[in-house]
């Protein structure tokens, strides 16, 4: 059932076609660097370590391992789908081929909505650490408080988004060069932090030296399923972003193989980084709720902002710079996914054709990149002005959207390859068992998180009519996608009638195949 690779000037019998992006501009190393950048380990760890410890205590390593499993299983399915259909639309295109245009559209919407929300949050975090860095460099702590001035905060955030958009607009070559520098720096600082923390433990100068135990790696030792589910939901978020390597598949060398391999390597590299830093942090600070303990609620918003000084001494400013660079790098690389998904949706007429425009100079999805930037900036401005709780609760609800579109895509792999799933051991594992288990886990997590978030105490504690704000925001974003999909079904009926991308196994009917120059050929 595997479709042949799409080459310049050709279209497959399924209606897939190239979109004019710059081919062979990224190799395996470049794709992995961009994947690591999108996950943003320095930023993600400082934001996620504290809340995860609050849920599961010393069993943080176990939760990281459990969260890694569905990501690995889903990555195997993504790799097989990419081998068969290397297309920039990824989740949108693959789910459309497997399940049809309606589910495919919602899969694409889940990816776009999740990344747009994260873009606004990444910019906000970068701004916070930008002013913190200025305060540290000048010795004037009052500069760090400038981020609390809402008009100045919004203006600076919009500037950060605009700069990231400009770099992304210039194409993958510029993106790749920018990422090599920032990713290398943040990994160097995280390694420094881990070595310094372990050195303090060995020298007896740690805050709460805690011996690493095998029990830390036992997920069954977590106190309750609710705590376990909350911890896994957080850990899924910290791995999210590796699939950016797949959205670059039309721009990579050897597009049938390189993106999938890059995704697998990215997940493995991130796992090693997270586990090393998590063990170093727990060994140095423990999980107590006082002082520097990782269980102290006052430390959980940004664990490295609290621990960098005691661990790294006068070099603590490097951690602030690392988190700033991590946020800025991820802000820029995260543009890759929504821009290319929007490009594919415009190209295949699931959205207005303007989204399918490619910059003639940079061979990048110019219109879609700018549209993503405007959406991210607009989302941030509205939520920041309305309520800071709304902004952070939307980030909490993000886990639902991640599980939603990852789960759909994983199950799309199972259904697309159903005819050949039992043809051999490798096919059974990679096209059936792994994506099936991974997809089911993620969809169960989606349902569990949605149910738990009905409770007003979930997230910031905000509510509307007794229903938690996290649930309202999460389901509201998904329902917004349904409304937009119904509108597009009226405006662009040919896609939803299955005339542009053919569902796997479908026979007969007229198929509108898009050539590289935009010509439509009826098959």
C-alpha positions as CSV (number, residue, x, y, z in Angstrom):
1,X,0.0,0.0,0.0
2,X,3.0,2.3,0.2
3,X,2.9,5.2,-2.1
4,X,5.9,6.2,-4.2
5,X,7.9,9.2,-3.3
6,X,6.8,12.5,-4.9
7,X,9.4,14.1,-7.2
8,X,9.6,17.4,-9.0
9,X,6.8,17.9,-11.5
10,X,5.0,14.7,-10.5
11,X,1.9,13.8,-8.5
12,X,1.0,10.5,-7.0
13,X,-2.2,8.6,-7.8
14,X,-3.4,9.6,-4.4
15,X,-3.3,13.3,-5.3
16,X,-0.2,14.2,-3.3
17,X,2.2,16.6,-4.9
18,X,5.2,18.8,-4.1
19,X,4.7,22.4,-3.1
20,X,7.8,24.3,-4.3
21,X,9.8,24.1,-1.0
22,X,13.6,24.1,-1.3
23,X,14.5,20.4,-1.6
24,X,17.6,18.8,0.0
25,X,18.3,21.8,2.2
26,X,18.5,19.8,5.5
27,X,20.5,16.7,6.4
28,X,20.1,14.3,9.3
29,X,22.2,16.4,11.7
30,X,20.4,19.6,10.8
31,X,17.0,17.9,11.2
32,X,17.9,16.5,14.7
33,X,19.2,20.0,15.8
34,X,16.0,21.6,14.7
35,X,14.0,18.8,16.4
36,X,15.9,19.3,19.7
37,X,15.4,23.0,19.4
38,X,11.7,22.7,18.9
39,X,11.4,20.7,22.1
40,X,13.5,23.3,23.9
41,X,15.0,21.2,26.7
42,X,16.3,24.1,28.8
43,X,13.0,26.0,28.7
44,X,10.9,22.8,29.1
45,X,12.8,21.4,32.0
46,X,12.8,24.7,34.0
47,X,9.0,24.9,33.5
48,X,8.1,21.2,33.9
49,X,10.4,19.7,36.6
50,X,8.6,21.5,39.5
51,X,5.0,20.7,38.6
52,X,5.9,17.1,37.7
53,X,7.7,16.6,41.1
54,X,4.6,18.1,42.8
55,X,2.6,15.2,41.3
56,X,4.9,12.3,41.6
57,X,7.8,13.3,43.9
58,X,11.0,11.3,43.5
59,X,9.4,9.1,40.9
60,X,10.1,11.8,38.3
61,X,12.5,9.6,36.3
62,X,9.8,6.8,36.1
63,X,7.3,9.3,34.7
64,X,9.9,10.6,32.2
65,X,10.4,7.0,31.1
66,X,6.6,6.3,30.9
67,X,6.1,9.5,28.9
68,X,8.9,8.4,26.6
69,X,7.2,5.1,25.7
70,X,4.1,6.5,23.8
71,X,6.4,9.0,22.1
72,X,8.7,6.2,20.9
73,X,5.8,4.1,19.7
74,X,4.1,7.0,17.9
75,X,7.5,7.9,16.3
76,X,7.7,4.4,14.8
77,X,4.3,5.0,13.2
78,X,5.2,8.4,12.0
79,X,8.4,7.0,10.4
80,X,6.4,4.4,8.4
81,X,3.9,7.0,7.2
82,X,6.7,9.3,6.2
83,X,8.4,6.5,4.3
84,X,5.2,5.9,2.3
85,X,4.1,9.5,2.0
86,X,6.8,12.2,2.5
87,X,4.5,15.2,2.6
88,X,4.8,18.5,4.5
89,X,1.2,18.2,5.7
90,X,2.2,15.2,7.9
91,X,-0.7,14.6,10.4
92,X,-3.2,16.4,8.1
93,X,-2.2,14.6,4.9
94,X,-1.7,11.1,6.5
95,X,-5.0,11.2,8.5
96,X,-6.8,12.3,5.3
97,X,-5.3,9.4,3.3
98,X,-6.2,6.9,6.1
99,X,-9.6,8.2,7.4
100,X,-10.8,10.7,4.9
101,X,-10.9,14.5,4.7
102,X,-13.0,15.3,7.9
103,X,-10.7,13.5,10.4
104,X,-7.7,14.6,8.4
105,X,-8.7,18.3,8.7
106,X,-9.1,17.9,12.4
107,X,-5.7,16.2,12.7
108,X,-4.2,19.2,11.0
109,X,-6.2,21.6,13.1
110,X,-4.9,19.9,16.3
111,X,-1.3,20.4,15.2
112,X,-1.8,24.0,14.1
113,X,-3.7,25.0,17.3
114,X,-1.2,23.4,19.6
115,X,1.8,25.1,17.9
116,X,0.2,28.5,17.7
117,X,-0.5,28.4,21.4
118,X,3.0,27.3,22.2
119,X,4.5,30.0,19.9
120,X,2.8,32.7,22.1
121,X,3.9,31.0,25.3
122,X,7.5,30.6,24.1
123,X,7.7,34.3,23.1
124,X,6.3,35.3,26.6
125,X,8.9,33.1,28.4
126,X,11.7,34.5,26.2
127,X,10.6,38.0,27.1
128,X,10.6,37.2,30.9
129,X,14.2,35.8,30.7
130,X,15.2,38.7,28.4
131,X,14.4,41.2,31.2
132,X,15.9,38.9,33.8
133,X,19.1,38.7,31.8
134,X,19.2,42.6,31.6
135,X,18.8,42.7,35.4
136,X,21.6,40.3,36.0
137,X,24.0,42.0,33.5
138,X,23.4,45.4,34.9
139,X,23.0,44.5,38.6
140,X,19.7,46.3,38.7
141,X,17.0,43.8,39.8
142,X,14.2,46.3,39.0
143,X,14.7,45.6,35.3
144,X,13.4,42.1,35.7
145,X,10.1,43.6,36.9
146,X,9.6,45.4,33.5
147,X,8.0,42.2,32.2
148,X,5.1,42.8,34.5
149,X,4.2,46.0,32.7
150,X,1.5,44.7,30.4
151,X,1.8,47.1,27.4
152,X,5.7,46.8,27.5
153,X,5.4,43.0,27.9
154,X,3.0,42.7,24.9
155,X,5.1,45.0,22.7
156,X,8.3,43.0,23.5
157,X,6.6,39.7,22.9
158,X,5.3,40.8,19.5
159,X,8.8,41.9,18.5
160,X,10.2,38.5,19.5
161,X,7.5,36.7,17.4
162,X,8.2,39.0,14.4
163,X,12.0,38.3,14.6
164,X,11.3,34.5,14.7
165,X,8.9,34.8,11.8
166,X,11.5,36.7,9.8
167,X,14.1,34.0,10.3
168,X,11.6,31.3,9.4
169,X,10.4,33.2,6.3
170,X,14.0,33.1,5.0
171,X,13.9,29.3,4.8
172,X,15.5,26.3,6.2
173,X,19.1,27.3,5.5
174,X,18.8,30.4,7.7
175,X,16.8,28.4,10.3
176,X,19.5,25.7,10.4
177,X,22.4,28.1,11.0
178,X,20.5,29.9,13.7
179,X,19.7,26.7,15.5
180,X,23.2,25.2,15.5
181,X,24.4,28.1,17.7
182,X,21.5,28.3,20.1
183,X,21.0,24.5,20.6
184,X,24.7,23.9,21.1
185,X,24.8,26.6,23.8
186,X,21.8,25.4,25.8
187,X,23.0,21.8,25.7
188,X,26.5,22.9,27.0
189,X,24.9,24.8,29.9
190,X,22.6,22.0,30.8
191,X,25.6,19.6,30.9
192,X,27.4,22.1,33.1
193,X,24.5,22.3,35.5
194,X,24.3,18.5,35.8
195,X,28.0,18.0,36.4
196,X,28.1,20.9,38.9
197,X,25.0,19.4,40.8
198,X,26.5,16.0,41.0
199,X,29.8,17.5,42.2
200,X,28.0,19.3,45.0
201,X,26.4,16.0,46.0
202,X,29.8,14.2,46.0
203,X,31.5,17.0,48.0
204,X,28.7,17.2,50.6
205,X,27.7,20.8,49.7
206,X,24.3,20.0,48.1
207,X,21.2,21.5,49.6
208,X,19.4,18.2,50.3
209,X,21.7,15.5,49.0
210,X,19.5,12.5,48.1
211,X,20.8,9.2,47.0
212,X,19.5,7.9,43.7
213,X,17.4,4.8,44.2
214,X,16.1,2.2,41.9
215,X,12.6,2.9,43.2
216,X,12.7,6.3,41.5
217,X,12.4,4.4,38.2
218,X,9.3,2.4,39.3
219,X,6.1,3.9,37.8
220,X,4.0,1.5,39.9
221,X,5.2,3.2,43.1
222,X,3.4,6.5,42.3
223,X,0.7,7.1,44.9
224,X,-2.4,7.3,42.7
225,X,-3.6,6.9,39.1
226,X,-4.7,10.5,39.1
227,X,-1.1,11.6,40.1
228,X,0.3,9.1,37.6
229,X,-1.9,10.4,34.8
230,X,-1.1,14.1,35.6
231,X,2.6,13.3,35.6
232,X,2.4,11.4,32.3
233,X,0.4,14.3,30.7
234,X,3.2,16.7,31.8
235,X,5.9,14.3,30.5
236,X,4.2,14.0,27.1
237,X,4.3,17.8,26.8
238,X,8.0,17.9,27.5
239,X,8.7,15.4,24.6
240,X,6.3,17.2,22.2
241,X,7.9,18.8,19.2
242,X,10.1,16.1,17.8
243,X,7.6,15.7,14.8
244,X,8.9,18.9,13.4
245,X,11.5,16.7,11.7
246,X,8.7,15.1,9.7
247,X,7.2,18.4,8.5
248,X,10.5,19.2,6.8
249,X,10.3,16.0,4.7
250,X,10.0,17.8,1.4
251,X,13.1,19.9,2.3
252,X,15.4,17.1,3.6
253,X,18.0,15.0,1.8
254,X,16.5,11.5,1.2
255,X,13.0,12.5,2.2
256,X,11.7,9.0,2.5
257,X,14.3,8.1,5.2
258,X,15.9,11.1,6.8
259,X,12.9,12.7,8.6
260,X,11.9,9.5,10.2
261,X,15.4,8.7,11.4
262,X,15.8,12.3,12.6
263,X,12.6,11.9,14.7
264,X,13.8,8.7,16.3
265,X,17.2,10.2,17.1
266,X,15.7,13.4,18.5
267,X,13.4,11.5,20.9
268,X,16.4,9.4,22.1
269,X,18.7,12.5,22.6
270,X,16.0,14.3,24.5
271,X,15.4,11.3,26.7
272,X,19.1,11.2,27.7
273,X,19.2,15.0,28.4
274,X,16.0,14.9,30.5
275,X,17.0,11.9,32.6
276,X,20.5,13.3,33.3
277,X,19.3,16.7,34.4
278,X,16.3,15.3,36.4
279,X,18.6,13.0,38.4
280,X,21.1,15.8,39.0
281,X,18.3,18.1,40.2
282,X,16.7,15.6,42.5
283,X,20.1,14.5,43.9
284,X,21.1,18.1,44.7
285,X,17.8,19.6,46.0
286,X,15.6,16.6,47.0
287,X,11.8,16.9,46.8
288,X,11.2,18.8,50.0
289,X,8.7,21.7,50.2
290,X,11.1,24.1,52.0
291,X,14.0,26.2,50.7
292,X,15.6,25.0,47.5
293,X,13.5,21.7,47.5
294,X,11.9,20.9,44.1
295,X,8.6,20.3,46.0
296,X,8.5,24.0,47.1
297,X,5.6,25.6,45.3
298,X,7.6,28.9,45.2
299,X,10.2,27.2,43.1
300,X,8.0,25.4,40.6
301,X,7.4,28.1,38.1
302,X,11.1,28.1,37.1
303,X,13.2,25.6,38.9
304,X,16.5,26.7,37.2
305,X,16.0,30.3,38.2
306,X,16.1,29.1,41.8
307,X,18.8,26.5,41.6
308,X,21.2,28.0,39.0
309,X,22.9,30.2,41.6
310,X,23.5,27.6,44.3
311,X,24.6,25.0,41.8
312,X,26.6,27.1,39.3
313,X,27.8,30.0,41.5
314,X,28.9,33.1,39.5
315,X,28.1,31.3,36.2
316,X,24.4,31.2,37.0
317,X,23.8,33.9,34.4
318,X,24.6,31.3,31.8
319,X,21.5,29.4,32.7
320,X,19.4,32.5,32.2
321,X,21.0,32.9,28.8
322,X,20.5,29.2,28.1
323,X,16.7,29.4,28.9
324,X,16.4,32.7,26.9
325,X,18.2,31.1,23.9
326,X,16.2,27.9,24.3
327,X,12.9,29.8,24.2
328,X,14.1,32.0,21.3
329,X,15.4,29.0,19.4
330,X,12.2,27.0,19.9
331,X,10.1,30.0,19.1
332,X,11.8,30.2,15.7
333,X,11.9,26.4,15.0
334,X,8.3,25.9,16.1
335,X,7.2,28.0,13.2
336,X,8.2,25.2,10.9
337,X,5.3,22.8,11.8
338,X,2.3,25.1,11.6
339,X,3.6,26.9,8.5
340,X,4.1,23.7,6.6
341,X,0.8,22.2,7.7
342,X,-1.0,25.4,6.7
343,X,0.9,25.3,3.4
344,X,-0.3,21.8,2.7
345,X,-3.9,22.5,3.7
346,X,-3.9,25.5,1.3
347,X,-2.2,23.5,-1.4
348,X,-4.7,20.7,-1.2
349,X,-7.6,23.2,-0.9
350,X,-8.6,22.4,2.6
351,X,-8.0,26.1,3.3
352,X,-7.9,29.2,1.0
353,X,-5.3,28.7,-1.7
354,X,-3.4,31.8,-0.5
355,X,-2.0,29.6,2.4
356,X,-0.4,27.4,-0.3
357,X,1.8,30.2,-1.6
358,X,5.6,29.6,-1.5
359,X,8.1,32.5,-1.4
360,X,9.8,32.6,-4.8
361,X,13.0,34.0,-3.3
362,X,13.4,31.8,-0.2
363,X,11.3,28.7,-1.3
364,X,9.6,28.8,2.1
365,X,5.9,28.8,3.0
366,X,5.9,32.6,3.2
367,X,2.2,33.4,3.5
368,X,1.6,30.5,6.0
369,X,4.5,31.6,8.2
370,X,3.3,35.2,8.4
371,X,-0.3,33.9,9.1
372,X,1.0,31.7,12.0
373,X,2.9,34.7,13.5
374,X,-0.1,36.9,13.3
375,X,-2.3,34.2,15.0
376,X,0.3,33.6,17.7
377,X,0.7,37.3,18.4
378,X,-3.1,37.9,18.4
379,X,-3.7,34.9,20.7
380,X,-1.1,36.2,23.2
381,X,-2.4,39.8,23.2
382,X,-6.0,38.7,23.8
383,X,-5.3,36.2,26.6
384,X,-2.7,38.4,28.3
385,X,-5.1,41.3,28.4
386,X,-8.1,39.3,29.4
387,X,-6.4,37.2,32.1
388,X,-3.0,35.8,32.8
389,X,-4.8,32.7,34.3
390,X,-6.4,32.2,30.9
391,X,-3.0,32.2,29.2
392,X,-1.5,29.7,31.5
393,X,-4.6,27.5,31.6
394,X,-4.5,27.3,27.8
395,X,-1.0,26.0,28.1
396,X,-2.2,23.4,30.5
397,X,-5.0,22.5,28.1
398,X,-2.3,22.1,25.4
399,X,-1.7,18.5,26.6
400,X,-5.2,17.5,25.4
401,X,-4.5,18.8,21.9
402,X,-1.1,17.1,21.7
403,X,-2.7,13.7,22.7
404,X,-5.5,14.4,20.3
405,X,-3.6,14.9,17.1
406,X,-0.7,12.5,17.9
407,X,-3.4,9.8,18.7
408,X,-5.2,10.4,15.4
409,X,-2.0,10.2,13.4
410,X,-0.8,7.0,15.2
411,X,-4.1,5.3,14.5
412,X,-3.9,6.5,10.9
413,X,-0.8,4.5,10.5
414,X,-2.5,1.4,11.8
415,X,-5.4,1.8,9.4
416,X,-3.4,2.9,6.3
417,X,-1.1,-0.2,6.5
418,X,-3.9,-2.6,7.6
419,X,-3.5,-4.8,4.5
420,X,0.2,-5.4,5.0
421,X,0.4,-5.2,8.8
422,X,0.7,-9.0,9.2
423,X,3.1,-9.6,6.3
424,X,6.1,-9.9,8.6
425,X,7.6,-9.2,12.0
426,X,8.8,-5.7,11.2
427,X,5.5,-4.7,9.5
428,X,3.6,-6.0,12.5
429,X,5.7,-4.1,15.0
430,X,6.2,-0.8,13.2
431,X,2.9,-0.4,11.3
432,X,0.5,-2.1,13.7
433,X,1.5,-2.9,17.3
434,X,3.7,0.2,18.1
435,X,1.4,2.9,16.7
436,X,-1.7,1.1,18.0
437,X,-0.5,1.0,21.5
438,X,1.0,4.5,21.4
439,X,-2.2,6.0,19.8
440,X,-4.5,4.3,22.3
441,X,-2.3,5.5,25.3
442,X,-2.5,9.0,24.0
443,X,-6.2,9.0,23.3
444,X,-6.8,7.5,26.8
445,X,-4.7,10.3,28.2
446,X,-6.8,12.8,26.2
447,X,-10.0,11.5,27.7
448,X,-8.6,11.3,31.2
449,X,-7.2,14.9,31.1
450,X,-10.4,16.2,29.7
451,X,-12.4,14.5,32.5
452,X,-10.0,15.7,35.2
453,X,-10.0,19.3,33.9
454,X,-13.7,19.5,34.4
455,X,-12.8,20.1,38.1
456,X,-12.3,23.9,38.7
457,X,-9.3,23.1,40.9
458,X,-7.4,21.8,37.8
459,X,-4.9,24.3,36.5
460,X,-5.1,27.8,37.9
461,X,-8.4,27.1,39.7
462,X,-10.4,29.4,37.4
463,X,-13.9,28.3,36.4
464,X,-17.0,29.4,34.4
465,X,-20.3,28.1,35.7
466,X,-18.6,25.5,37.9
467,X,-16.6,24.0,35.0
468,X,-12.8,24.2,35.0
469,X,-11.3,26.8,32.7
470,X,-8.8,24.3,31.4
471,X,-11.6,22.1,30.1
472,X,-13.4,25.0,28.6
473,X,-10.3,26.3,26.8
474,X,-9.1,22.9,25.6
475,X,-12.5,21.7,24.3
476,X,-13.2,25.2,23.0
477,X,-10.2,25.2,20.8
478,X,-11.2,21.8,19.4
479,X,-14.8,22.9,18.8
480,X,-13.5,26.0,17.1
481,X,-11.7,23.7,14.7
482,X,-15.0,21.9,14.0
483,X,-16.7,25.2,13.2
484,X,-13.9,26.3,10.9
485,X,-13.9,22.9,9.2
486,X,-17.7,23.2,8.5
487,X,-17.2,26.7,7.0
488,X,-14.3,25.4,4.8
489,X,-16.6,22.5,3.7
490,X,-18.9,25.1,2.2
491,X,-16.2,27.3,0.7
492,X,-13.8,24.5,-0.5
493,X,-16.1,21.5,-1.1
494,X,-13.8,19.7,-3.5
495,X,-11.4,18.7,-0.7
496,X,-14.1,17.4,1.5
497,X,-15.7,15.5,-1.4
498,X,-12.4,13.5,-1.6
499,X,-11.5,15.0,-5.0
500,X,-8.1,16.3,-4.1
501,X,-6.5,13.6,-1.7
502,X,-7.8,10.1,-2.2
503,X,-8.5,8.0,0.9
504,X,-6.5,4.8,1.0
505,X,-8.4,1.9,-0.5
506,X,-10.8,4.1,-2.4
507,X,-11.5,3.3,-6.0
508,X,-13.2,5.1,-8.8
509,X,-14.3,8.7,-9.0
510,X,-12.6,11.8,-10.4
511,X,-9.4,12.9,-8.5
512,X,-8.1,16.4,-9.0
513,X,-4.3,16.1,-8.9
514,X,-2.3,19.2,-8.3
515,X,0.9,19.6,-10.3
516,X,3.9,21.6,-9.1
517,X,2.8,24.7,-11.1
518,X,-0.7,24.5,-9.6
519,X,-2.3,22.9,-12.7
520,X,-5.3,20.6,-11.9
521,X,-5.4,17.4,-13.8
522,X,-8.5,15.1,-13.5
523,X,-7.5,11.5,-13.1
